[in-house]
Amino acid sequence: MARVVEVHAIKRASADAKYRQMTGSPVKPLILKLCLPAVISNLVTTAYNLTDTFFIGRLGTAQSGAIGIAFSVMTVLQALGFFFGNGAGNSMSRELGKQNNERASRLLAVGFAGATISGLLVAIFGLITLHPLVIFLGSTPTIAPHAVHYLTPILIAAPCVCGSFALNGLLRYQGQSMFGMIGLVTGALLNFLLAPLFIFVLDLGIFGAGLATGICQTVSFLILTTMSSRFGVMKLSLRNCRPDVLLVREILGGGLPSLIRQGAGSIATTCVNIAANPFGDATIAGMAIVMRIMLGANSVIVGLGQGFQPVCGYNYGAGKYGRVKEAYWFCVRLSTIVLIVLGALIWIFAPQLVEIFRSDPAVVEVGVAALHFQCVTVALNGVNMMGNMSSQTMGKTGIASFLAVCRMGLFLAPAVLILPHFLGVLGVEMAQSVSDVLSCAVTIPFQRKLLQGLRER
């Protein structure tokens, strides 16, 4: 009994110290401290993805196209992980801001369990329907066999993939992003070693790339589970997995914008593949490479937003709205400056960036044109991303869900399906930029009204 009391006292002291840090320390240094591990995690994860793209690009254009098809499935797995991780994490950060630690522990356990179970369901469905699935996602007859080989081991590891994304978010919302970074970076570094080994040395081809990814995601999952059980402000324990109606509703509300954002991304990627299909394998491969490159640029901003979210959640829960506004505007300004610089660099080096992954002239032509279009509008994503993340973290599910669906669903999917009928392959290449402009125009008035409604308690 004395031991239990001692453990609870230690947990309480840890939670109180984190509360004081999140609600009392200077906002800008706090965000930078929290976002740095998140940015590193996202960049390394992007490098993780680009590693496959690079090595698979040595195998052929059809194999490169298979990456674009697989990206849709990976986006679904991310969507489910983010749904449970952000859904539980948003509410958890607000509960920690209110110093309601018992409920925060339950949110952590339910979010983790939901992510791994959903990954298992995706694995079962995906493996049963894999060949018709890749055809549905836009594969040509030459790409489809490679997509099947690549996705098979990834789907087997799907519970670990979903669990890893969820646990990273759950640690981050506690202000413990450093531990999340360790788990993701370890798996990514391992992939740098295993991918070429499996693809070339063991001569497993594109199946080897998928196998390396599946193994590395499993390693990350095991590390993140250990980190969350031992070093989280709230320690992960399945004994706390006691859902009730209100708790499930909170997770659904908090995670819905993430699910919509990622799900719309998967749909949009599928639409890009379908729109590119009539123009051949080179167009599909070129757009797949562009999506990976721009994912790297946007991952920096996502990391900054991930540093912002726990600050927003804690202080919104504590009623310290002045700190919420200060954090929001700091992140908008910083993200816009960073994206302008990245956009300029990508524009200048666009041919070299595409050629790293595939030197086929037809692939390079498509990739460079699409990159140039996206570089023009990429700076708008700072406003788009921070608006979406702030409304989600404050529990404004309706606004957050609408803003989430705009960029990748409401605007991109129709644009990429309609524009090619009038502009040919140019319509595929410019569709994302059209979507970015329209999304920013919608986000600004919503965000202005949300911030004006905050009054310090």
Helices and strands as residue ranges (DSSP letters): H 2-24, H 27-57, H 61-97, H 101-128, H 130-136, H 144-156, H 158-173, H 177-196, I 197-201, H 205-231, G 238-240, H 245-276, G 277-279, H 281-317, H 321-348, H 350-357, H 361-377, G 378-380, H 381-393, H 397-405, I 406-411, H 412-423, H 425-452
